[in-house]
Amino acid sequence: MTKLSAFDNSIAKKMYYYDLIDDWKNTKNRDTSDCFLEYYEDFEKNLGLPLWLAYLLRTINHFNKKDDLLPHVSTYDYRDKFYEKFILSCKLGIDYSKMLHEWQILVLTEFLFVDEIKPKLVDRTIEMHQKALSQTIAFFEWKKLSELIEIELDTYTSLKNKKHQLLRAAYLSIDEVIDIKNISTSSIEALIPYDENNKEINLFWSLVMDDILDMLSQWEPLKV
């Protein structure tokens, strides 16, 4: 795996991209002019940031960009502040590849309250991500766990069941490890509230954005 370096460890490059966001914000036809942060496949090459972060941003954007089909989204464009904060939160020279595992642990433990005990396969997925922070987990181990989760997912009759949501998030979290180049979503998508409560949905996405920004600004890869 190629080691990445955020902004090639260059403050000039980081500030160049920060200024590009400011230029984009002042574009008259912004709705038809994508910000460079929305060219997700170019994250590694241009920004030195891993694809999993790109697809997390894609998921956030897909469910929060102003659209008649998303009634919970206000007329305020969340990207104005979030994109600037995203660039500022990424630390120079850091390889955020392994942070994927810490993020998945947070997703599977913090974003969905479950009254009953979590499915055992979710706990096993969390344990795998914890191990992956400090060691390499073989592909077949991830794949075997993914197949077990897929079998259990088929036993649920309701997509709104919270255990089903957690299991699907666990399944997607493994996909982000073993098949990131062939997917374009993020595990957090599985945990979006089903309630038609705009306030709850807005709070959910606000927490997602705050948490990823905090983690980016604090992340230090383990020295192994």
N, C-alpha and C positions, 0 to 999 in steps of 0.2 A: 504494500500500500504506500502510495506516494505521500510523504509528509507535507502537510500544508502549512502556510505561514500567513496569517491574516494581514492583508495589505502589503505582503512581501516585507513586513517589518519596516515600512516606510511611512513616516508621519505625513510626508508630502502627498503620498498616494491616498492616504486616509482622508486628508482634508480636501483633496481633489474630488473624491466621491461625495463628501459632505456638501461641497459647493454645488455639485451636480443636482443634488436633491433640492437645494434652494432654487436653482434654475428651473427645475421641473415644476415646483410648486407655483411658479409664476407664469407657467405656460398657459396661454389662453384656452387652448383646446385640450386640457389635461385629460379629459375622459377618453380621448383617442390617442393619447401620447403616453405610453407606458414608461414608468420610471425604470432605470437600469436594474433596480432590485427586483423587477418583475421578469427579468430574463434569467429564469432560474437555472437553466442548464449551464450558464456561464459563471456561476458562483465560484467554482474552483479556479478556473482560468483567470478571471478578472479580479476577484476579491480575495482569493486564497482561503475561502470558506467552504466547508463541506456541503454536499448535496442535501443531507438531511435537514440542515438549516434552511436551505433554499425551499424545500418542500414544506417545511413548517410555515414559512412565510406565505407560500402559495395557498396553503389551507386557510390560514388566517385571512388572507386577502379574499379568497373565494367566498367566505362566509360573512365578510364585513364590508366589502366594497358596495357602494350605493347601487341598489337594484330594486326594481319594483317587486321582485319575487322574494325579497328579504325585508319584510315589514319592520323588523326590529332595528334595522340600520337607520340612523338619523341622517339628516342632511349634512351633518358635519363629517368631513373626510378624516377618518382616524389616521390615515397615512401621513398627514401633515406633520404630526409630532412623532408618531411611532417610527417612521423611517429614519428621521434624524437621530432619535435615541438609539435605534438599532446600530447605526454606524458608530456612534460615540461609545456604545457599550462594548463593542468588539475591541479587544486589546491587541496592540501591535505584535506581530510575530507569533501569536498563539495558534497552535493547531487544535481546532475545536472538534476534531473527528471523534475522539473518545468521549466528549461531553454528551454525545448521543445517549450513552448508557445512563448517565446521571439524570438526563432529562426524562428518559423513559421510566426510571424509578419514581421520579416526581409525578409523572402522568398517572402511573398505576397506583399511587398511594395518596395523592392529594386532591384530585379533581372530582372524584365521585364518591359520595358517602353511601356506603352499603350497610344496611341494618344487620344483615347476617354476615357470617364469616365469608371472606373472599374465597372464590374457587381456588383449590389447591394449585391448579395450573397457572393461575395468576401469580401466586406466591413463588412458584418455581421459576417463572419468567423474571420476576424481580431479582431472585437469587442469581440467575444467569447474568443479568445486567450488572449486578454488583461484582461478580467475579470478573466480568469482561473489562472492568475499569483498570484492573491490574494484570490481566493475563489474556492470552488469546484463546478463545473458545472455538473448537473445531466446527466447521460448517455442518457436519452431520448431526452434531449435538443440537444446534439451533433448529435444523430441519426436522429432527425427530420430535422436538417439543412443539414446533409449529403444527405438525401433523396431528399430534394428540389434541391440541387446542381446537383444530378444525373439526375433529370428530365430536368433541364436546359441544361445539357451537351448533352442530346439526341437531342436538337434542332439545334446543329451545324453540318454542313456538312464537314467542313475542320478542321483537327487536327492541322493545322498550324496557325489557327486563334488565335491571342494573347489573346483574351478574353477566348477562350476555354482552352488555356494553363493555364491561371490564375485560372479558375474554377476547372480544374483538380488538380492543385496544392492545392487549398483550400480543395477539396474532400480528397486528400491524407493526408493533414495535420490533418484532423479529424480522418481518419483511424489510424494515428499514436497515437492518444489519446485513441480511444476506442477499437482498435483491433491490438495493436502492436505485440502481440505474433503470429499473423497469417499472417503478411505481412513481406516482406523482402526488402522493398524499402523505398524511402524517397520522400517527396513532391518536392524536388528540381529537381527530374527527369523530372517533367512535364514542366519545363522551359528551358530545354536544347535547344539552338538555332538550328533551322532547316536548316539554311543556310550552304552550303558546303564551308564555310569560316573557314579554320583551325585556323586562328588568332583569330577570334571571339569566337570560341569554347574554345580555350586555355585560352583566357582572362576570359571567363565565369567561368571555373573551378578554375582558379587562384583566382578569387574574392571569390568563394565559400570557398575555403580552407583558405584564409586569414581571412575571416569573422568569420568562426567557431573557428579558433584559437584565434582571438581577443576576441570573446564572452566568450570562456572558461576561458581565463586568467583574465577577468574582472567580471565574474558573481558572484553575491552575492544574495542568496535566500532572498525573502522578509520575514520579520518577521511578521507573522500574528497571 
